[in-house]
């Protein structure tokens, strides 16, 4: 009978340790989920910033191209030719 009581006590101790471990893991899980949400928000913020920076960069390149910057002579010529073609097309459409 004593052996049975000892086994039951051992099982109860193991169950108590498992419950403590479960509680600790639950707490850690909640903290990790919170960190994930914070990191995801930061990632979204940085992605938005990157998109804006890329858009600004593209706009600056276009402005430099139209201004005839020496770094973008090829692009400037291409843009001018493209604009001339558009104007010619508009003129032909208007003359019809």
Secondary structure, 3 states (H helix, E strand, C coil): CHHHHHHHHHHHHHHHHHHHHHHHHHHHHHHHHHHHHHHHHHHHHHHHHHHHHHHHHHHHHHHHHHHCCHHHHHHHHHHHHHHHHHHHHHHHHHHC
